Amino acid sequence: EATLAADSASVDALKSGVELTLKQLNAGFEKANLREINPAGERFDPHQHQAISMLPSDKEPNTVINVLQKGYTLYDRVIRPALVTVSEPRDA
């Protein structure tokens, strides 16, 4: 609220404030045992990932090539799967 109320806030000051807020949020997540699922480059796992689309790629089929939204686990239970794009083989 203080940042939004400031009339002369610079971009650097706003960025610094957002970074500090994110750091504090991550510390709170850590205390609550809330873990991030960010599976870029990993093999697709339907228990932790939700595939939104498949794209032809040179990578091995069923590899996560793009993470659209990170997922989260709470005490090793998925509370929000990661939304991902998965590779499919290129047509020969």
Backbone hydrogen bonds, N-H to C=O, Kabsch-Sander energy under -0.5 kcal/mol:
donor,donor_aa,acceptor,acceptor_aa,energy
5,A,1,E,-1.8
6,A,2,A,-1.1
6,A,3,T,-0.5
14,L,10,S,-2.2
15,K,11,V,-2.7
16,S,12,D,-2.5
17,G,13,A,-2.1
18,V,14,L,-2.3
19,E,15,K,-2.5
20,L,16,S,-2.2
21,T,17,G,-2.2
22,L,18,V,-2.5
23,K,19,E,-2.2
24,Q,20,L,-2.2
25,L,21,T,-2.4
26,N,22,L,-2.7
27,A,23,K,-1.8
28,G,24,Q,-2.0
29,F,25,L,-2.4
30,E,26,N,-2.3
31,K,27,A,-2.1
32,A,28,G,-1.8
33,N,30,E,-1.3
34,L,29,F,-2.9
35,R,33,N,-0.6
35,R,73,T,-2.8
37,I,71,G,-3.3
38,N,36,E,-0.6
41,G,64,V,-2.2
42,E,39,P,-2.5
44,F,62,N,-3.2
48,Q,45,D,-1.8
49,H,45,D,-2.6
50,Q,82,A,-3.5
51,A,49,H,-0.5
52,I,84,V,-3.2
53,S,84,V,-0.9
55,L,86,V,-2.2
57,S,88,E,-1.9
62,N,87,S,-2.6
63,T,60,E,-0.7
64,V,42,E,-3.2
65,I,63,T,-0.5
65,I,85,T,-2.5
66,N,85,T,-1.3
68,L,66,N,-0.7
68,L,83,L,-2.4
69,Q,83,L,-1.5
71,G,37,I,-2.4
72,Y,80,R,-2.3
73,T,35,R,-2.6
74,L,77,R,-2.8
75,Y,33,N,-1.7
77,R,74,L,-1.3
79,I,72,Y,-2.6
80,R,72,Y,-1.7
82,A,48,Q,-2.2
83,L,69,Q,-2.0
84,V,50,Q,-2.4
84,V,82,A,-0.6
85,T,66,N,-2.6
86,V,53,S,-2.6
87,S,63,T,-2.4
88,E,55,L,-2.2
90,R,57,S,-0.5
